[in-house]
């Protein structure tokens, strides 16, 4: 039963985000749509690409932190497969400067 909680939360968040886009005095529309796409990324390929694009353009690391928390939410719901998939999407698209350093450290030793 817990496996249906995350898609339901994501759908409701998406609907609330659309409503907020239509109401000009509530500026949370884009944030809620991005959050719902983060939660639905393991289910839909086009959302995976969107999240990958967000991770690439994000310089603050906010999307990566949100992705880690969403992956923890999937693991709480008992859907470890989708949690790992979301972590992989985030790691695959992040441009961490630590990865080249590790390779160069191994080469210099």
Number of C-alpha atoms within 10 A of each C-alpha: 6 11 13 10 12 18 15 14 14 20 17 14 21 21 16 17 23 16 14 19 18 12 12 10 8 11 13 16 21 14 15 21 21 20 21 24 22 24 29 24 22 21 14 10 11 13 18 21 14 15 26 21 14 19 23 18 14 14 11 9 14 12 22 21 12 15 25 18 14 20 26 18 16 22 16 13 16 14 17 15 12 18 24 17 16 26 18 15 20 26 16 13 17 20 15 12 8 8 9 10 11 10 10 10 9 8 8 6 5
